[in-house]
Amino acid sequence: MTLTFYTNPMSRGRIARWMLEEVGAPYETVVLDYASSMKAAEYLAVNPMGKVPAIVHDGQVVTEGAAICAYLAEAFPDAGLAPTADERADYYRWLFYAAGPVEAAVTNKSLGVVPTEDQQRMVGYGTFDTMLDTLEAAVSAHPFIAGDRFTAADVYVGSQVMWGQMFGWMPKRDAFVDYGARLAEREAYVRAAAIDDALIPKKE
């Protein structure tokens, strides 16, 4: 089994790192920089978008954070991070909600893009507040996003919630703060964050 992880410690690669640490399988890390190696021909052969994260598992390429989380949960079932039959609906619903409406709404907000009333029918999230209220209800319904048990969906949804608060993209509503606090206690999260933090170049 070979598992190679392409990342940058200051990127969405941190989501995949967390998931890899949750899975517990050995993997090789290839750190890329934005200015050169991420756009080099060698990496573009892996991901033509020239973005991280990406993994190559036994010759199979997987990109996109949510897809990597779902893939690893299924590829390494012994980790117990894939959904049970009862969890499956909420697992996929909120995993892809975070990758779709949440990601789009947060990106637009950070760029100063506010859809008009007519445009709200076209964008997948409607309004930023609608997206937030829906996400708040989701993280409030259970201790974890798919129920009473931590799953791979929490890695992706949780990353969006924690980063959103850290960078000021999301308000610090009690439900978001409590959900993030539960996730931040996980050993794999702490371990992954330490690995990536150590890879960030130190300022002179």
C-alpha distance (Angstrom), angle and dihedral (degrees) to the residues before:
residue distance angle dihedral
M1 . . .
T2 3.81 . .
L3 3.77 123.6 .
T4 3.80 121.3 179.1
F5 3.78 122.9 -175.0
Y6 3.82 121.2 -158.5
T7 3.77 114.1 -161.6
N8 3.78 152.0 132.1
P9 3.82 118.1 -132.8
M10 3.79 90.8 -130.3
S11 3.79 97.0 55.1
R12 3.80 145.1 67.3
G13 3.77 83.6 -75.3
R14 3.80 85.2 91.4
I15 3.80 87.9 72.6
A16 3.80 92.1 55.7
R17 3.80 91.2 44.1
W18 3.79 90.0 55.6
M19 3.79 90.7 49.4
L20 3.80 91.9 48.5
E21 3.78 90.3 51.9
E22 3.80 90.2 49.5
V23 3.81 90.3 52.1
G24 3.80 92.4 49.3
A25 3.81 97.2 -150.7
P26 3.82 117.5 138.6
Y27 3.79 114.0 -101.7
E28 3.79 140.1 173.9
T29 3.80 118.3 -124.6
V30 3.80 123.4 -143.8
V31 3.81 111.7 -170.2
L32 3.80 114.6 -153.5
D33 3.78 130.0 -170.0
Y34 3.77 125.2 -137.4
A35 3.78 96.7 -127.0
S36 3.79 100.8 54.5
S37 3.81 126.7 -8.8
M38 3.80 95.3 44.7
K39 3.81 88.8 61.2
A40 3.79 96.8 37.2
A41 3.79 120.0 118.0
E42 3.80 92.5 -113.1
Y43 3.79 93.1 60.5
L44 3.80 95.4 36.0
A45 3.80 85.8 62.2
V46 3.82 86.2 61.9
N47 3.80 97.9 40.0
P48 3.81 116.8 8.9
M49 3.80 88.7 -163.0
G50 3.79 88.8 69.4
K51 3.79 91.1 -135.1
V52 3.79 136.0 119.8
P53 2.94 148.5 -91.0
A54 3.77 108.7 55.9
I55 3.77 133.1 147.9
V56 3.78 131.2 -160.4
H57 3.80 111.9 -155.2
D58 3.79 115.3 -174.8
G59 3.80 89.6 -28.2
Q60 3.82 95.6 -45.6
V61 3.80 116.9 119.2
V62 3.79 121.4 -143.4
T63 3.81 122.9 -179.0
E64 3.83 132.9 173.7
G65 3.78 119.1 65.0
A66 3.79 98.2 -112.8
A67 3.80 91.9 47.3
I68 3.81 91.2 50.0
C69 3.80 91.0 52.0
A70 3.80 93.1 49.1
Y71 3.79 93.0 43.2
L72 3.79 95.4 50.7
A73 3.80 91.6 47.6
E74 3.79 89.6 57.3
A75 3.79 96.7 37.5
F76 3.81 91.7 54.3
P77 3.81 104.9 35.0
D78 3.80 93.8 166.4
A79 3.81 88.0 73.3
G80 3.81 88.5 68.1
L81 3.80 95.2 -136.9
A82 3.82 99.5 122.7
P83 3.81 116.9 93.1
T84 3.77 126.1 -95.5
A85 3.79 118.3 -131.7
D86 3.82 90.8 -93.4
E87 3.81 92.3 48.9
R88 3.78 98.1 43.8
A89 3.82 99.4 90.9
D90 3.81 96.2 50.7
Y91 3.81 91.5 38.1
Y92 3.80 94.7 59.0
R93 3.78 95.1 32.8
W94 3.81 95.7 57.3
L95 3.79 96.6 33.3
F96 3.80 90.3 59.6
Y97 3.80 93.3 36.6
A98 3.80 87.9 60.1
A99 3.81 91.9 46.0
G100 3.81 92.6 46.8
P101 3.82 121.2 27.5
V102 3.81 96.3 17.5
E103 3.80 95.0 48.0
A104 3.81 92.5 45.1
A105 3.79 94.7 46.4
V106 3.80 93.9 47.6
T107 3.81 91.9 46.6
N108 3.78 92.7 50.5
K109 3.79 91.9 46.9
S110 3.80 91.8 50.9
L111 3.82 88.8 51.0
G112 3.80 92.7 47.8
V113 3.81 93.0 -113.0
V114 3.81 113.1 149.1
P115 3.82 114.9 179.0
T116 3.79 116.9 -131.8
E117 3.79 118.7 -123.4
D118 3.81 90.3 -94.7
Q119 3.82 92.1 47.0
Q120 3.81 91.4 51.7
R121 3.79 88.3 74.4
M122 3.80 89.6 57.3
V123 3.80 101.8 45.9
G124 3.77 116.7 77.8
Y125 3.80 95.7 -126.7
G126 3.82 100.8 46.6
T127 3.80 97.7 -151.6
F128 3.77 131.7 -2.3
D129 3.80 91.5 -116.1
T130 3.80 92.0 51.3
M131 3.79 89.4 52.7
L132 3.81 91.3 49.0
D133 3.79 94.8 47.8
T134 3.80 91.2 49.4
L135 3.80 92.2 48.6
E136 3.80 91.3 47.3
A137 3.79 91.1 53.6
A138 3.81 90.0 49.5
V139 3.81 96.2 52.6
S140 3.81 90.5 43.2
A141 3.80 96.1 54.1
H142 3.82 96.8 73.3
P143 3.81 138.6 1.2
F144 3.82 87.3 -98.8
I145 3.78 131.3 26.5
A146 3.81 96.9 -100.0
G147 3.80 98.2 32.6
D148 3.78 138.5 -70.9
R149 3.81 94.8 -23.7
F150 3.81 133.3 71.2
T151 3.82 113.4 -113.3
A152 3.79 137.8 171.4
A153 3.80 89.0 -90.1
D154 3.80 88.8 67.4
V155 3.80 90.1 59.0
Y156 3.79 91.7 60.3
V157 3.81 100.2 33.3
G158 3.78 91.0 42.3
S159 3.78 92.6 50.8
Q160 3.80 90.3 54.0
V161 3.79 91.7 49.5
M162 3.81 96.2 45.2
W163 3.79 94.9 44.0
G164 3.79 91.0 44.4
Q165 3.78 90.5 58.5
M166 3.80 94.8 39.8
F167 3.80 93.4 54.5
G168 3.80 95.9 36.2
W169 3.80 96.3 -111.7
M170 3.81 91.7 121.0
P171 3.79 130.0 39.2
K172 3.80 116.4 -111.9
R173 3.77 96.6 -110.7
D174 3.79 114.3 174.6
A175 3.81 93.0 -113.0
F176 3.82 91.8 53.9
V177 3.79 93.4 45.6
D178 3.81 93.1 48.8
Y179 3.80 93.6 46.2
G180 3.79 92.6 48.9
A181 3.80 91.8 47.9
R182 3.80 91.5 55.3
L183 3.79 91.5 51.4
A184 3.80 95.6 44.3
E185 3.81 89.2 62.1
R186 3.80 93.2 64.5
E187 3.80 113.7 112.0
A188 3.81 92.4 -136.0
Y189 3.81 91.1 53.1
V190 3.80 92.3 50.6
R191 3.80 91.6 45.5
A192 3.83 93.8 48.0
A193 3.80 92.7 48.1
A194 3.81 91.1 51.1
I195 3.80 91.9 50.6
D196 3.81 93.2 50.2
D197 3.79 94.7 41.9
A198 3.80 89.4 54.7
L199 3.81 89.7 54.3
I200 3.79 95.0 55.2
P201 3.82 109.2 104.6
K202 3.78 112.2 -109.4
K203 3.77 116.8 -120.1
E204 3.78 114.4 -117.0
